[in-house]
Amino acid sequence: MNQIEVLPTALHEIPGDVLNILKSDDQLLIRWNELTPLARNEWVCWITSVKKDETRQKHIKRMQEEVLNGKKRPCCWPGCSHRKQ
């Protein structure tokens, strides 16, 4: 069983479906924990900011692939509007 702690984001709580994905893959979780809290926050906000479940699932899959490949934040997205004044 996975003994690696999932590190939190700077602002958003990590949703259960994302937590399950992170906990199911040690390499992904290690890469996730190497990100800064703000970078982890960007991924969570990017995943949760969509309206359709189909798009959310695509974002989760893309997050898995890109974080494993060393990507730090979602590309071509203005960033988390919740942390801006």
N, C-alpha and C positions, 0 to 999 in steps of 0.2 A: 504494500500500500504506500502511496505517495506521502512522504514526510516533509516535503518542501512547503513552506508557508507561502501563500499568495499575498504579495505585497499590495497595499491599497493604492488608490489614485490620490491626486491632490484634492479632488472635490467630489466626484461622483462615486456612489457605491457601485461595486461590480455586481451586475445582475447574475442571478443563479445560473442561467444557461451559459454565460461566459465563464463563470467560475468552474462549472463542470468541464468545459472544454480545456481550460487551463490546467485543471487537476488531472485530466486524463492523459496528458502528454508532458513528461518530465522535461524534455528539451524545450518545448514551448514555454513552460513555466519558468525555466531558468532564464530564457531570453526575456520574458515578460519582466521578471524581477530585476534584470539589468537595465531596464528602461527607467528614466526619471519618473517621479510621481506625476509631473505634468504631462509627459508623453503617454503614460498609462491612462491618464484622464482623457487625453485627446482620443485615444482608441475607444474608450467606453462611451464617450459622448457621441462619437461618429457612429458607433453601432446603434445606440439607443435613440438617436435623433430622427431616424427614418419612421415613416408611417406604416409601411407594409411589412408584414412578417417575412415575405419572400425577399425583400431588400435587406432586411436585418440578417437573414441567414446568409446572404451573399457577403455582407460586410463581415460577419463572423468568420466565414471561410477565408476571406481575403486577409483578415487580421492574422489568422493562424499561419497562412503561407508567408505573409510579408514579415511578421515578427520573427518567424523561424529563419528567414533569409536576412535578418539584420536590419530591417526597416524600423525606424524609430517612431514615425508618426504617419497617419494616413495622408496620402498625397492628394493634392488638388482640392483641399477642403480648407475653408477659412479658419477653422479652429473652434474650440468650445466657446460659444457665446455666453455661457454661464459664468465664466471667470473674467469677463470683460466688464469694465465699469459702465 
